[in-house]
């Protein structure tokens, strides 16, 4: 339930395993190929330290990649690296790492952009 400490709502999904063998065409990260792990989870989303500078080094590039800290309560092991977290505004984040504390799970994630 969304509350003062956790004012946002998130859903967590995981990419389905591809049973095909051999070279496959790139299919991208799409919602159509994801299984739902949890929905309606109250969370806090805040900017974390900036990531590495973009490799392309274009004039319009930001100083660093966007890295976000997403804090919520779920049992140990529910979230894994590479899972997708979708917030109540439709933003999608890919989990870089998940840390389980005694009270909360804290994920560092990168905003997925096209």
Backbone as CSV, one residue per row, in Angstrom:
resi,resn,N_x,N_y,N_z,CA_x,CA_y,CA_z,C_x,C_y,C_z
1,UNK,0.831,-1.172,0.000,0.000,0.000,0.000,0.884,1.247,0.000
2,UNK,0.612,2.166,-0.902,1.355,3.413,-0.994,1.124,4.221,0.283
3,UNK,2.196,4.822,0.819,2.088,5.620,2.037,3.123,6.733,2.017
4,UNK,3.248,7.451,3.141,4.161,8.586,3.223,5.612,8.186,2.945
5,UNK,6.073,7.083,3.507,7.454,6.643,3.313,7.697,6.028,1.938
6,UNK,6.683,5.402,1.389,6.773,4.755,0.075,5.643,5.303,-0.803
7,UNK,5.845,6.499,-1.389,4.760,7.177,-2.103,4.489,6.705,-3.530
8,UNK,5.295,5.794,-4.045,5.138,5.348,-5.427,4.676,3.904,-5.473
9,UNK,4.217,3.466,-6.626,3.780,2.087,-6.824,4.576,1.493,-7.987
10,UNK,5.053,0.246,-7.802,5.853,-0.395,-8.846,5.340,-1.796,-9.153
11,UNK,5.717,-2.270,-10.324,5.496,-3.663,-10.725,6.853,-4.227,-11.126
12,UNK,7.063,-5.501,-10.876,8.333,-6.147,-11.199,8.067,-7.282,-12.171
13,UNK,8.813,-7.296,-13.266,8.675,-8.349,-14.272,10.056,-8.913,-14.595
14,UNK,10.051,-10.079,-15.217,11.302,-10.760,-15.578,11.175,-11.264,-17.006
15,UNK,12.254,-11.134,-17.788,12.262,-11.631,-19.163,12.076,-13.139,-19.159
16,UNK,11.237,-13.643,-20.063,11.042,-15.083,-20.210,12.290,-15.704,-20.817
17,UNK,12.577,-16.930,-20.420,13.723,-17.646,-20.969,13.421,-18.064,-22.400
18,UNK,14.420,-17.935,-23.263,14.274,-18.347,-24.652,14.782,-19.780,-24.776
19,UNK,13.909,-20.697,-25.162,14.265,-22.115,-25.247,15.012,-22.461,-26.532
20,UNK,15.069,-21.515,-27.466,15.741,-21.794,-28.739,17.243,-21.907,-28.528
21,UNK,17.891,-22.670,-29.382,19.343,-22.842,-29.313,19.981,-22.234,-30.549
22,UNK,21.270,-21.947,-30.465,21.988,-21.396,-31.604,21.819,-19.891,-31.707
23,UNK,22.308,-19.323,-32.775,22.239,-17.883,-32.992,20.786,-17.457,-33.182
24,UNK,20.397,-16.419,-32.459,19.037,-15.892,-32.543,19.086,-14.399,-32.857
25,UNK,18.084,-13.880,-33.543,18.065,-12.433,-33.784,17.793,-11.698,-32.466
26,UNK,18.255,-10.460,-32.373,18.038,-9.661,-31.177,16.549,-9.366,-31.050
27,UNK,15.985,-9.650,-29.880,14.553,-9.417,-29.694,14.272,-8.227,-28.801
28,UNK,15.286,-7.646,-28.175,15.098,-6.461,-27.341,14.399,-6.788,-26.037
29,UNK,14.248,-5.777,-25.211,13.552,-5.913,-23.928,12.142,-5.378,-24.142
30,UNK,11.171,-6.292,-24.285,9.798,-5.881,-24.549,8.866,-6.426,-23.477
31,UNK,7.810,-5.680,-23.193,6.834,-6.110,-22.197,6.141,-7.395,-22.620
32,UNK,6.038,-7.626,-23.909,5.354,-8.824,-24.398,6.104,-10.104,-24.033
33,UNK,7.397,-9.984,-23.756,8.210,-11.156,-23.445,8.606,-11.195,-21.963
34,UNK,7.720,-10.700,-21.079,8.022,-10.643,-19.650,6.949,-11.350,-18.835
35,UNK,7.371,-11.942,-17.726,6.450,-12.555,-16.765,6.391,-11.665,-15.532
36,UNK,5.197,-11.515,-14.973,5.017,-10.674,-13.796,5.482,-11.396,-12.538
37,UNK,6.299,-10.706,-11.743,6.787,-11.229,-10.462,5.944,-10.657,-9.325
38,UNK,5.688,-9.340,-9.355,4.898,-8.674,-8.311,4.329,-7.376,-8.863
39,UNK,3.147,-6.993,-8.378,2.533,-5.725,-8.783,1.983,-5.010,-7.555
40,UNK,1.745,-3.701,-7.713,1.151,-2.916,-6.639,2.034,-2.790,-5.410
41,UNK,3.352,-2.801,-5.593,4.293,-2.719,-4.480,4.585,-1.245,-4.188
42,UNK,4.416,-0.827,-2.929,4.746,0.536,-2.519,6.263,0.694,-2.536
43,UNK,6.744,1.816,-3.077,8.186,2.014,-3.217,8.567,3.477,-3.098
44,UNK,9.848,3.686,-2.881,10.438,5.017,-2.921,11.463,4.986,-4.034
45,UNK,11.407,5.954,-4.958,12.332,6.019,-6.086,13.099,7.325,-5.972
46,UNK,14.421,7.228,-5.944,15.221,8.440,-5.836,16.465,8.321,-6.709
47,UNK,16.963,9.474,-7.134,18.182,9.487,-7.943,19.345,9.008,-7.099
48,UNK,20.197,8.194,-7.700,21.394,7.698,-7.032,22.587,8.421,-7.659
49,UNK,23.783,8.087,-7.218,24.979,8.675,-7.820,24.973,8.400,-9.314
50,UNK,25.478,9.345,-10.082,25.532,9.169,-11.522,26.428,8.020,-11.923
51,UNK,26.076,7.383,-13.000,26.866,6.273,-13.502,28.024,6.776,-14.342
52,UNK,28.600,5.890,-15.093,29.737,6.217,-15.949,29.327,7.188,-17.050
53,UNK,30.283,7.923,-17.553,30.016,8.842,-18.661,29.645,8.022,-19.899
54,UNK,28.709,8.527,-20.719,28.338,7.813,-21.939,29.555,7.568,-22.845
55,UNK,29.592,6.419,-23.473,30.734,6.015,-24.291,30.863,6.859,-25.557
56,UNK,29.733,7.274,-26.135,29.775,7.999,-27.401,30.448,9.367,-27.265
57,UNK,30.350,9.985,-26.083,30.948,11.298,-25.813,30.489,12.360,-26.814
58,UNK,29.175,12.398,-27.052,28.612,13.414,-27.926,28.404,14.704,-27.146
59,UNK,28.324,15.814,-27.842,28.160,17.114,-27.202,26.911,17.165,-26.329
60,UNK,25.811,16.561,-26.772,24.545,16.620,-26.035,24.415,15.554,-24.950
61,UNK,25.426,14.705,-24.755,25.365,13.656,-23.733,25.339,14.258,-22.332
62,UNK,24.647,13.571,-21.443,24.656,13.959,-20.034,26.024,13.623,-19.445
63,UNK,26.329,14.211,-18.272,27.622,13.973,-17.631,27.784,12.513,-17.208
64,UNK,26.682,11.855,-16.891,26.731,10.446,-16.489,25.416,9.766,-16.790
65,UNK,25.433,8.434,-16.849,24.210,7.673,-17.085,23.291,7.794,-15.874
66,UNK,21.999,7.713,-16.092,21.050,7.818,-14.982,21.004,6.509,-14.193
67,UNK,21.242,6.607,-12.897,21.149,5.464,-12.000,20.175,5.841,-10.897
68,UNK,19.248,4.947,-10.603,18.188,5.216,-9.631,18.221,4.196,-8.506
69,UNK,17.827,4.632,-7.323,17.706,3.744,-6.173,16.212,3.534,-5.937
70,UNK,15.780,2.282,-5.932,14.372,1.945,-5.735,14.281,1.094,-4.471
71,UNK,13.537,1.590,-3.484,13.469,0.960,-2.166,12.045,0.477,-1.916
72,UNK,11.902,-0.782,-1.481,10.582,-1.373,-1.244,10.733,-2.565,-0.323
73,UNK,9.611,-3.164,0.046,9.628,-4.344,0.917,9.139,-5.570,0.152
74,UNK,10.023,-6.535,-0.013,9.693,-7.837,-0.594,10.639,-8.867,0.012
75,UNK,10.251,-10.128,0.038,11.109,-11.163,0.624,12.448,-11.306,-0.102
76,UNK,13.420,-11.785,0.632,14.766,-12.039,0.126,14.719,-12.870,-1.155
77,UNK,15.406,-12.405,-2.183,15.519,-13.159,-3.428,14.404,-12.948,-4.437
78,UNK,13.401,-12.133,-4.109,12.296,-11.913,-5.047,12.765,-11.218,-6.313
79,UNK,13.628,-10.225,-6.157,14.121,-9.443,-7.293,15.536,-9.905,-7.631
80,UNK,15.818,-9.980,-8.932,17.139,-10.396,-9.393,17.704,-9.351,-10.350
81,UNK,19.009,-9.389,-10.531,19.631,-8.517,-11.528,18.975,-8.772,-12.882
82,UNK,18.816,-7.730,-13.646,18.218,-7.733,-14.988,16.687,-7.783,-14.968
83,UNK,16.045,-7.867,-13.795,14.587,-7.747,-13.736,14.212,-6.327,-14.154
84,UNK,12.959,-6.145,-14.539,12.456,-4.835,-14.948,11.473,-4.331,-13.891
85,UNK,11.671,-3.087,-13.452,10.746,-2.444,-12.521,10.047,-1.331,-13.293
86,UNK,8.718,-1.346,-13.282,7.924,-0.316,-13.946,7.209,0.486,-12.877
87,UNK,7.373,1.814,-12.895,6.734,2.644,-11.874,5.346,3.106,-12.304
88,UNK,4.674,3.822,-11.417,3.309,4.281,-11.660,3.205,5.334,-12.762
89,UNK,4.318,5.858,-13.232,4.314,6.815,-14.336,4.662,6.154,-15.670
90,UNK,4.906,4.840,-15.636,5.227,4.106,-16.850,6.710,4.042,-17.163
91,UNK,7.554,4.630,-16.312,8.998,4.527,-16.517,9.446,3.101,-16.228
92,UNK,10.380,2.614,-17.050,10.882,1.247,-16.877,12.362,1.307,-16.528
93,UNK,12.742,0.535,-15.505,14.111,0.500,-15.011,14.603,-0.940,-15.043
94,UNK,15.862,-1.144,-15.430,16.450,-2.478,-15.366,17.329,-2.549,-14.121
95,UNK,17.117,-3.584,-13.321,17.841,-3.742,-12.067,19.303,-4.070,-12.349
96,UNK,20.200,-3.271,-11.771,21.638,-3.520,-11.855,22.054,-4.437,-10.713
97,UNK,21.566,-4.123,-9.505,21.880,-4.937,-8.338,20.755,-4.811,-7.324
98,UNK,20.584,-5.855,-6.513,19.570,-5.853,-5.457,20.245,-6.180,-4.139
99,UNK,19.912,-5.400,-3.108,20.494,-5.605,-1.781,19.346,-5.764,-0.793
100,UNK,19.347,-6.882,-0.070,18.288,-7.140,0.897,18.790,-6.816,2.290
101,UNK,18.122,-5.860,2.950,18.434,-5.533,4.326,17.427,-6.197,5.242
102,UNK,17.521,-5.888,6.510,16.598,-6.502,7.465,15.177,-5.955,7.323
103,UNK,15.035,-4.753,6.772,13.701,-4.157,6.642,13.254,-3.938,5.202
104,UNK,14.177,-3.633,4.304,13.800,-3.283,2.939,14.733,-3.908,1.913
105,UNK,14.280,-3.926,0.676,15.109,-4.294,-0.472,15.472,-2.998,-1.182
106,UNK,16.740,-2.822,-1.505,17.191,-1.640,-2.230,17.790,-2.092,-3.548
107,UNK,17.239,-1.583,-4.638,17.752,-1.913,-5.968,18.386,-0.679,-6.590
108,UNK,19.553,-0.878,-7.191,20.111,0.156,-8.057,19.675,-0.246,-9.464
109,UNK,19.157,0.731,-10.194,18.599,0.419,-11.508,18.904,1.535,-12.497
110,UNK,18.864,1.162,-13.761,19.092,2.139,-14.826,17.809,2.307,-15.620
111,UNK,17.482,3.549,-15.906,16.279,3.865,-16.661,16.425,3.331,-18.078
112,UNK,15.435,2.562,-18.541,15.457,2.054,-19.908,14.898,3.114,-20.834
113,UNK,15.665,3.496,-21.807,15.237,4.501,-22.774,15.471,3.984,-24.178
114,UNK,14.665,4.447,-25.113,14.860,4.003,-26.495,15.772,4.930,-27.226
